Structure formats: C-alpha cells, structure tokens
Amino acid sequence: MKNLSKNKKLYLGILFDLIGMVSYFFPFVDVVWAPLSAYLMVNLYKGNVGKIGGLISFVEEAVPGLDFFPSFTLTWCYVYLLKKGKST
C-alpha cells in the first residue's frame, strides 16, 4: 500500500475514516476496526509517520466517542500539505 499515489491515499483515508464512524451506529465494529485501522495506517505511510499514525488511529477507534476524529485524512494532510512529502 505504500506505493499508492497521494490521491489514492487520500481517497482510501476518507473511506477508512467513514468506516470508523460506522461504530456510532454499531459499536461492536470497533473491536475489529481499531487494530485493523492501526495496521492499515502503518502500511499506508512509512516510517515514524505510519507508526505514530497507527497508534493514534488505534486509540481513536478503541476509545468510545473519539470516532469523529478523521485520523487517516489528517495524516494525509500532515504528509502532503504540511511536510510536502512526495515519496511517502
């Protein structure tokens, strides 16, 4: 997943954030989605960004009420807008 274009990473990130919000309606989804979202984040972004993003994504999905936080989309913004990363 690390070789995806930045636009594909954005689209996937938005999709993953929407999947995370499903737990507002079906709370049991977080049991599976929290570790899966961390795994996806680590594989979507390399290095420390992926590791820290994975940790944040896991906590955000595991703690009730934090699902509104769009961790994948914000990570994309950090990498491509703030850091201006091209190869991440």
N, C-alpha and C positions, 0 to 999 in steps of 0.2 A: 504493500500500500504506500510505501514511501516514494515511489516513482510517479505518483499521480501529479497531474498539473495542479496549479494553485486553484483554478476554477473548480475542478472536480473535488478537491479537498474542501472547498467552501460548500459545495452542494451536499457532499456527504456529511459535513459538520452540521449543517442545518437539519438534515434528515435525522442524524443521531440526536440532536437536541430535541427535536419533536418527539422522537421515540421516548426519550427520557421524561417528557411531560405527560406521557400516557399514564404514568403512575398516579397522577391526580385522580384518575378515574378507576384505575386498577392498581392499588398499592402493592400487591404481591409481585408486580413486574420488577420492582427494584431489587428483589432478591437475585434475579438473574442479570438484570441490566447493569447494576453497579459494577461488578467485576468485569463484565463484558465491555462496558464503556471505557474502563481503565485500560484494558487490553487494546481496544481499538485506538485509543489516543496514543499509546506508546508506539503502536505500529504506524500511525498516520504521520507522526512527527518524530524525527530522530533526535538523539542526544538528550540533554537535560530538559529541553522544552517538552519532549514527549513524556519523560519520566515525571516531571512536576505536573504537567497537564493531566497525566493518568491518575496521579494521586488526588489532585483536585477534583477530577471527574468522579472518581470513586466515592470520595467523601460527599460530594454534592448529591450524588444519587442515593447514597446509603442513609443520609440524614433526612428524615421527613421534613418537608416544607422548603427545601432548597432546590427543588427541581426547576424552578423558574430561571435559574442561573444558566445561561447558554454557554457552557464551558468549551464546547468544540468551536463554536463561532468566535468566541472571544480569543481562543488560542490562535485561530486563523488570523484574526485582526492583529494580534501581537506579532506573529511571524511575518506577515506580508505587508502590514501597514506601519507598524512601529519599528520593527527591526529591518524591514525592507528586504527580507530573505528571498533569495531566488532559488536556492537549491534544497531547501528544507522540505 
